[in-house]
Amino acid sequence: MDWNRTKSIFIWVFLILNLFLYTQYLESYNEGRKIEVLGETTKIEAHLKEDNITYIALPNNNESAAYYSGQIKNFSPSEVPYFANQITTIENDNKLVVAMEKPVKLQENAARDPYTEFLHSYVHEGDSYVLWNVDEEKKEATFFQKVNNLTLYYNVRGYVKIYWNDDNRIIAYEQTMLEKHEKLDKQQNLLTSKQVLQILYGRNLLKPDSQILNMNLGYSTIVQLTQTQVFAPTWEVRVKLADGTEEIHFVNAVQGKIVEIQNDLSEIVEQTEDLEE
């Protein structure tokens, strides 16, 4: 008997057997994960029903997105965009502060909302921002810049805020901008809307008798205090509480972590300036 040849045959048999067993393990593991996810989905629906947490419609398509980066736009005097009827100054190299020589009336009958109409007509690259909030009491509207055509939440380097007077005329606005957006990796499979609700419910962030108004996919900043910043796909979940107030939760759409976002742009400015000194 050729012992070397027999030994080689045994080695190959064992390798094939191990490969077969490993394949069986993977199939079993993946099947178990499918059952686990299905169980979680069924469980969250039951929990929401028990706590009278309602929703009208949730995104049900399989979303995917990539991480992105962007650079802070620094403005030199020669690069300041020119618009008639505007006096522009530069603050901290990266913020445009603009005063209207003659206040501009909000167009109430515009095809878009009057704030977005103003933005598209009077603000540099205004179509790259999306309306986030209107504060009638303070007479100001806040826009966030878009990354990969999705909203970038609360980044002090990528927003526009406009101000108006008692006559509903725009008197001023301020603008910061992120540029040179680049995809950092391949498309990532994202958590589904129900998986995100499961995470929020498990953290006791969904209160009884509340209503989930909508869920949107956007970006949050994971590296902000540098010239180049990094953005992660993030689910935005708006919830109306029993007392009529609203809460907004943000969840990293890849990792499932709760994203703590500082939601006051002026406070972010103060904090970043302190850190950069």
C-alpha positions in Angstrom: 0.0 0.0 0.0 1.2 3.5 -0.9 0.9 5.1 2.5 1.6 8.7 1.3 -1.1 8.4 -1.3 -3.6 7.0 1.3 -2.7 9.8 3.7 -3.3 12.4 1.1 -6.7 10.9 0.3 -7.7 11.0 4.1 -6.6 14.7 4.3 -8.8 15.6 1.3 -11.7 13.7 2.7 -11.4 15.5 6.0 -11.1 18.9 4.3 -14.3 18.1 2.2 -16.1 16.9 5.3 -15.1 20.1 7.3 -16.2 22.3 4.4 -19.5 20.5 4.2 -20.1 20.8 8.0 -19.1 24.5 7.9 -21.6 25.1 5.0 -24.3 23.3 7.0 -23.5 25.5 10.0 -23.7 28.7 7.9 -27.1 27.6 6.5 -28.4 26.8 9.9 -27.0 30.0 11.4 -28.5 32.2 8.6 -31.9 30.4 8.9 -31.8 31.0 12.6 -31.1 34.7 12.0 -34.1 34.8 9.7 -36.3 33.3 12.3 -34.9 35.6 14.9 -35.6 38.7 12.8 -39.0 37.4 12.0 -39.7 36.8 15.6 -38.4 40.3 16.5 -40.7 41.9 13.9 -43.7 39.9 15.1 -42.8 40.8 18.7 -42.4 44.6 18.1 -45.8 44.7 16.4 -47.4 43.0 19.4 -45.6 45.4 21.8 -46.7 48.5 19.9 -50.3 47.3 19.9 -50.2 46.6 23.7 -48.9 50.1 24.4 -51.3 51.7 21.9 -48.3 53.0 19.8 -49.7 53.6 16.3 -48.3 54.4 12.9 -49.8 55.1 9.5 -47.2 53.8 7.1 -43.6 52.8 7.4 -40.9 52.5 4.7 -40.9 48.8 3.6 -38.3 48.8 0.9 -34.8 47.4 1.4 -32.8 50.5 1.8 -29.0 50.8 1.2 -26.6 53.7 1.5 -22.9 54.4 1.9 -20.8 56.4 4.3 -19.8 59.8 2.9 -17.3 62.5 3.7 -17.2 66.3 3.0 -15.0 69.3 3.5 -15.9 72.6 5.2 -16.3 75.3 2.6 -14.1 78.3 3.5 -15.0 81.6 1.7 -12.5 84.1 0.6 -13.7 87.7 -0.2 -13.2 87.0 -4.0 -15.4 83.8 -3.7 -18.4 85.4 -2.0 -21.4 84.7 -4.3 -22.9 87.9 -5.7 -26.6 88.6 -5.5 -28.3 92.0 -6.0 -29.8 93.6 -3.0 -27.5 91.7 -0.6 -24.7 92.9 1.7 -22.5 89.9 2.7 -19.8 89.5 5.3 -17.7 86.4 6.2 -17.5 85.1 9.8 -14.8 82.6 10.9 -13.9 82.0 7.2 -16.8 79.6 6.7 -20.1 81.4 7.4 -21.8 83.9 5.2 -23.9 86.5 7.0 -26.2 88.3 4.6 -28.4 91.4 5.1 -31.0 92.3 2.5 -30.7 96.0 1.5 -34.5 95.9 0.8 -36.5 93.2 2.7 -37.9 90.6 0.4 -41.6 89.6 0.8 -42.4 85.9 1.3 -44.3 84.6 -1.7 -47.3 82.9 0.0 -48.7 81.7 -3.3 -45.4 80.2 -4.5 -45.4 76.6 -6.0 -43.1 75.6 -3.2 -43.4 76.8 0.4 -42.3 80.5 0.6 -39.1 79.8 2.5 -37.8 77.3 0.0 -38.9 79.7 -2.8 -36.7 82.4 -1.3 -33.8 80.0 -0.8 -33.8 78.8 -4.4 -34.0 82.4 -5.7 -31.6 84.3 -3.4 -29.2 81.8 -1.8 -26.0 80.4 -3.3 -26.7 76.7 -4.2 -30.0 77.0 -2.4 -31.4 73.8 -4.0 -28.8 71.8 -2.1 -30.6 72.5 1.2 -33.9 71.2 2.5 -36.4 72.9 4.9 -36.1 71.4 8.4 -38.0 73.7 10.7 -40.1 76.9 10.8 -40.3 78.9 14.0 -43.1 81.4 13.6 -42.5 82.9 17.1 -38.8 83.6 16.4 -39.5 84.4 12.7 -36.8 82.1 11.4 -36.6 79.0 9.2 -33.8 76.5 9.2 -32.6 74.5 6.3 -30.1 71.5 6.3 -27.7 70.7 3.5 -28.2 67.5 1.6 -25.6 64.7 1.2 -26.2 62.1 -1.5 -29.6 63.8 -1.9 -30.5 63.0 1.8 -30.8 65.4 4.7 -27.7 65.9 6.8 -29.0 66.5 10.3 -27.8 69.3 12.5 -24.3 70.0 11.1 -23.2 73.5 11.9 -21.1 73.6 8.8 -24.0 72.8 6.4 -27.1 74.8 7.0 -29.0 78.0 6.1 -31.1 80.0 8.5 -33.4 82.9 7.2 -35.0 85.6 9.2 -38.0 87.8 8.5 -39.8 90.8 10.1 -43.4 91.4 11.3 -44.3 92.3 7.7 -43.3 88.8 6.5 -40.3 90.1 4.6 -36.9 88.4 4.7 -34.3 90.7 6.2 -31.3 88.5 6.5 -29.9 84.9 6.3 -26.7 83.0 7.3 -25.2 80.1 5.4 -22.5 77.5 5.9 -21.6 74.8 3.3 -19.9 71.4 3.0 -18.3 70.6 -0.3 -16.5 67.8 -2.1 -18.8 65.0 -0.9 -17.2 61.6 -1.5 -18.5 58.1 -1.0 -16.2 56.3 1.5 -17.3 52.7 0.9 -19.7 50.4 -0.9 -23.4 50.5 -0.4 -24.4 49.1 3.0 -27.6 47.1 3.7 -29.5 49.2 6.3 -31.7 48.2 9.2 -35.4 48.1 8.3 -37.9 50.4 9.7 -39.3 47.8 12.1 -35.9 46.8 13.3 -35.3 50.5 14.1 -38.6 50.5 16.1 -37.5 47.4 17.9 -34.3 49.2 19.0 -36.2 52.3 20.1 -38.8 50.3 22.0 -36.0 48.3 23.7 -34.5 51.5 24.9 -37.9 52.7 26.3 -37.8 55.6 23.8 -41.3 54.9 22.4 -43.9 55.9 24.9 -47.4 54.5 25.3 -50.3 56.2 23.5 -47.9 57.9 21.0 -48.0 57.9 17.2 -45.1 57.4 14.9 -45.6 60.1 12.3 -42.9 59.2 9.8 -39.4 57.7 9.3 -36.9 59.2 6.9 -33.4 58.2 5.9 -30.7 60.9 6.2 -27.2 61.4 7.5 -25.6 62.3 10.8 -22.1 63.4 11.4 -19.7 61.0 13.2 -16.6 63.2 12.8 -17.4 66.9 12.9 -14.6 68.9 14.6 -12.2 68.6 11.6 -11.9 70.2 8.2 -13.0 66.9 6.6 -16.1 65.4 8.1 -17.6 61.9 7.9 -21.4 61.1 7.6 -23.2 57.9 8.5 -26.6 56.8 7.1 -29.2 57.5 9.8 -32.9 56.9 10.4 -34.9 59.9 11.6 -38.0 58.8 13.5 -40.7 61.5 14.4 -43.1 60.6 17.2 -46.1 62.5 18.4 -46.7 62.0 22.2 -50.0 61.7 24.0 -49.8 65.4 25.1 -49.4 66.6 21.5 -45.7 67.3 21.6 -43.2 65.8 19.2 -39.9 63.9 19.7 -37.3 63.0 17.1 -35.1 60.1 17.5 -32.0 59.3 15.3 -30.6 55.7 14.8 -27.5 54.8 13.0 -29.0 52.8 10.0 -26.0 50.4 9.8 -25.0 49.8 13.4 -28.3 50.3 15.1 -26.8 52.7 17.7 -28.9 55.6 19.1 -27.4 58.8 17.7 -27.3 61.7 20.2 -27.5 64.8 18.1 -27.1 68.3 19.5 -30.1 70.1 18.1 -29.2 73.7 18.7 -27.0 75.1 16.0 -25.9 78.1 17.9 -24.8 76.0 20.9 -22.8 73.8 18.5 -21.0 76.9 17.2 -20.0 77.9 20.8 -18.9 74.4 21.7 -16.8 73.9 18.5 -15.2 77.3 18.8 -14.2 76.5 22.4 -12.7 73.2 21.3 -10.8 74.7 18.5 -9.2 77.4 20.6 
